Amino acid sequence: MSITTESELIGMKKVSEVVGTTLKLMREYAKVGMSTKELDEYGGNILKSYGAKSAPYKTYGFPGYSCISINEEAAHGIPSEKKILKEGDLINIDVSAELNGFWSDNGGSFVLGKDINNHQPLVDASKNILHKAISNIKGGVKIADIGYLIETEAKKYGYKVIKNLAGHGVGKSLHEEPENILNYRVKNNRERFKKNTTVAIETFISTNSTIAIDLSDGWTLIGNKGGYVTQHEHTILITDNYPIILTKSNGIWD
């Protein structure tokens, strides 16, 4: 979305604060023994309290207010009463919503309780890579160059990237142009980030896989070669300098 008026900026700031706050509160609410359905309903009630509507439900009819992916699930995990959180689980929560005609998107992976399965290094790499990628985005920068940075940084940590999941434009709908802000470089992509536009930048950092594939439920994605995937995501406003982090209320870098 291209921000052209003060009211548009205010609208994006409001919805971004809502999804960021919801993500933060859901992360803090997650406890061992809780189902992902209970965690999702908690988040859904927060969105409703602000008058916001779940973006995946509204756009795609997703069976939940948020995507909650556990352990080997790479993305789009369906909240379920049968999925019970355990000590050391790798959890990803992705929250996106619409409020007053504006849409925003954010997400983050974390380890529940003690890191008994040694997932924290992957989580930290994903957070750090997102921070470095966003720090290098401004008007005129090639999208492909940010993809190259993300993949190069992942390799430095000893990890891979998921190549068929991507960041995207956001604002007047959940997914807008540019539709594929990939985690690797496509050499023939000459598209550049544009000043005063809002985009969702997200990392998909992996231990083993490079492609996310569908499970039979039609939503949940797992890695094509197994292992684990972490995701971190902010909606940002691109400027001539450091971007404005619209979803900073999620605290994923705190």
C-alpha positions in Angstrom: 0.0 0.0 0.0 1.2 3.5 -0.8 0.6 5.9 2.1 -0.5 9.2 0.6 -2.5 10.8 3.5 -2.1 11.3 7.3 -5.3 9.3 7.8 -3.9 6.3 6.0 -0.8 6.4 8.1 -2.9 6.6 11.3 -5.0 3.7 10.1 -2.0 1.5 9.4 -0.4 2.5 12.8 -3.6 1.5 14.6 -4.1 -1.9 13.0 -0.4 -2.7 13.3 -0.4 -1.9 17.0 -3.4 -4.2 17.4 -1.8 -7.2 15.7 1.5 -6.5 17.4 0.0 -6.3 20.9 -2.1 -9.5 20.2 1.0 -11.4 19.2 2.9 -10.3 22.3 0.0 -11.1 24.6 -0.5 -14.6 23.0 3.2 -15.4 23.4 3.0 -14.4 27.1 -0.2 -16.4 27.6 1.1 -19.7 26.1 1.6 -22.3 28.8 2.6 -26.0 29.0 -0.6 -28.1 28.9 -2.7 -25.5 27.0 -4.2 -26.4 23.6 -3.4 -24.3 20.6 -7.2 -23.8 20.3 -7.3 -22.1 23.7 -4.4 -19.9 22.8 -6.0 -19.0 19.5 -9.3 -18.1 21.1 -7.5 -15.9 23.6 -5.9 -14.0 20.7 -9.2 -13.9 18.8 -10.9 -12.2 21.8 -8.1 -9.6 21.9 -8.7 -8.8 18.3 -12.4 -8.5 18.9 -11.9 -6.2 21.8 -10.2 -3.8 19.4 -12.9 -4.2 16.8 -10.4 -6.0 14.5 -11.2 -9.0 12.3 -8.8 -12.0 11.7 -7.3 -11.5 8.3 -6.8 -15.2 7.4 -10.3 -16.0 8.5 -11.8 -13.1 6.6 -9.7 -13.5 3.5 -9.4 -17.3 3.1 -11.8 -18.8 5.6 -9.0 -20.2 7.7 -10.2 -22.3 10.6 -8.8 -20.1 13.4 -8.1 -16.5 14.3 -4.3 -16.9 14.0 -1.9 -19.5 12.5 -0.2 -21.5 15.3 2.5 -23.8 14.1 4.2 -26.3 16.4 7.6 -28.0 16.1 7.9 -29.6 12.6 5.0 -27.4 11.2 6.6 -24.7 9.1 3.5 -22.4 8.7 -0.3 -22.1 8.7 -0.8 -24.5 11.6 -4.5 -24.9 12.4 -5.4 -24.3 16.1 -6.7 -27.5 17.6 -8.0 -28.8 21.0 -5.9 -31.9 20.2 -2.6 -30.0 20.0 -1.3 -29.6 23.6 1.7 -27.4 24.2 4.7 -29.1 25.8 7.9 -27.9 27.5 10.5 -27.0 24.9 8.1 -26.8 22.0 9.0 -24.6 19.1 6.0 -22.4 18.5 5.2 -19.9 15.8 2.3 -17.5 16.0 1.3 -15.4 13.0 -1.3 -12.7 13.6 -2.8 -10.6 10.9 -6.0 -8.5 11.0 -8.2 -5.9 9.4 -9.4 -2.7 11.2 -11.3 0.1 9.6 -10.2 -1.0 6.1 -6.5 -1.3 6.9 -4.6 -4.6 7.2 -1.4 -5.5 9.0 0.6 -8.7 9.5 3.2 -10.0 12.0 4.6 -13.2 13.5 7.2 -14.7 15.6 8.7 -18.0 16.7 9.7 -18.8 20.3 10.6 -21.7 22.6 8.1 -22.6 25.3 9.7 -22.8 28.7 13.1 -24.5 28.9 15.0 -25.0 25.7 15.3 -28.8 26.1 15.4 -29.4 22.4 17.9 -26.7 21.5 15.6 -24.7 19.2 16.8 -21.3 20.6 19.7 -20.9 18.2 17.4 -21.2 15.2 14.9 -18.7 16.8 17.7 -16.2 17.5 19.1 -16.5 13.9 15.7 -15.8 12.5 15.2 -12.7 14.7 18.7 -11.4 14.0 18.4 -11.9 10.2 15.0 -10.1 10.1 16.6 -7.2 12.0 19.5 -7.0 9.6 17.2 -7.3 6.5 14.9 -4.5 7.7 17.8 -2.3 8.6 18.9 -2.4 5.0 15.5 -1.6 3.4 14.8 1.9 2.1 13.3 3.4 -1.0 15.2 2.3 -4.1 16.8 -0.9 -2.7 16.3 -4.0 -4.8 14.0 -6.6 -3.4 16.3 -9.3 -4.7 19.3 -7.8 -2.8 17.4 -8.2 0.5 16.6 -11.8 -0.4 20.3 -12.3 -1.0 21.1 -10.8 2.4 18.6 -13.1 4.1 19.9 -16.3 2.5 23.6 -15.3 3.0 23.0 -14.6 6.7 21.1 -17.9 7.1 24.1 -19.8 5.6 26.5 -18.0 8.0 24.4 -19.5 10.9 24.5 -22.9 9.3 20.8 -22.8 8.2 18.8 -22.7 5.0 15.8 -20.6 3.8 12.3 -21.7 2.7 12.1 -20.5 -0.9 8.4 -20.7 -1.5 7.2 -18.6 1.4 7.7 -14.8 1.3 7.0 -11.4 2.6 4.5 -9.2 0.7 2.9 -5.8 0.4 0.1 -5.2 2.9 -2.4 -2.4 3.7 -5.6 -2.3 1.8 -5.7 -6.1 1.8 -3.6 -8.9 3.4 -1.5 -9.5 0.3 -0.6 -6.8 -2.2 2.2 -5.9 -4.5 5.0 -6.6 -4.2 3.7 -10.2 -3.7 7.0 -12.0 -3.4 9.6 -10.5 -1.0 11.6 -13.8 -1.1 14.2 -15.1 1.3 16.7 -15.6 -1.5 17.8 -13.7 -4.6 16.0 -14.0 -7.9 18.6 -12.4 -10.2 16.2 -11.3 -12.9 13.9 -9.5 -10.4 14.6 -5.8 -10.9 11.8 -4.6 -8.6 12.7 -2.1 -5.9 11.2 -1.1 -2.6 9.2 2.1 -2.9 9.3 5.0 -0.4 6.0 5.5 1.6 4.7 2.0 1.0 3.8 -0.6 3.6 5.2 -4.2 3.4 5.4 -7.2 5.6 9.0 -8.5 5.8 9.3 -12.1 7.1 12.2 -14.6 7.5 11.7 -18.3 7.0 14.9 -19.9 8.4 15.2 -23.7 8.3 17.4 -26.4 9.6 16.9 -28.9 6.7 14.3 -27.9 4.2 14.1 -25.4 1.4 10.5 -25.9 0.3 7.3 -25.9 2.3 4.8 -28.5 1.3 1.1 -29.0 2.1 -0.3 -31.5 4.5 -3.6 -33.2 3.8 -5.6 -30.7 5.9 -5.1 -28.2 3.1 -3.5 -25.6 5.3 -0.6 -26.8 7.4 2.9 -26.6 5.8 5.9 -28.7 6.7 9.4 -28.7 5.3 10.1 -31.0 2.3 13.2 -32.5 4.0 11.9 -32.3 7.6 13.6 -30.4 10.4 12.4 -27.1 11.8 11.5 -23.7 10.5 11.3 -20.3 12.4 9.5 -17.2 11.1 9.6 -13.6 12.3 7.7 -10.8 10.7 7.1 -7.1 10.9 5.0 -4.7 8.9 7.0 -1.7 8.1 6.7 1.7 6.3 9.5 2.3 3.9 11.3 5.7 4.0 14.5 7.2 2.7 16.3 6.0 5.8 15.6 3.3 8.4 12.0 2.0 8.0 9.2 2.7 10.5 8.4 -0.6 12.3 4.6 -0.4 12.5 4.3 -3.6 14.5 7.0 -2.9 17.0 4.4 -3.5 19.8 4.9 -7.3 19.3 8.3 -7.0 21.1 9.9 -9.8 19.1 13.3 -8.1 19.3 13.0 -7.3 23.0 
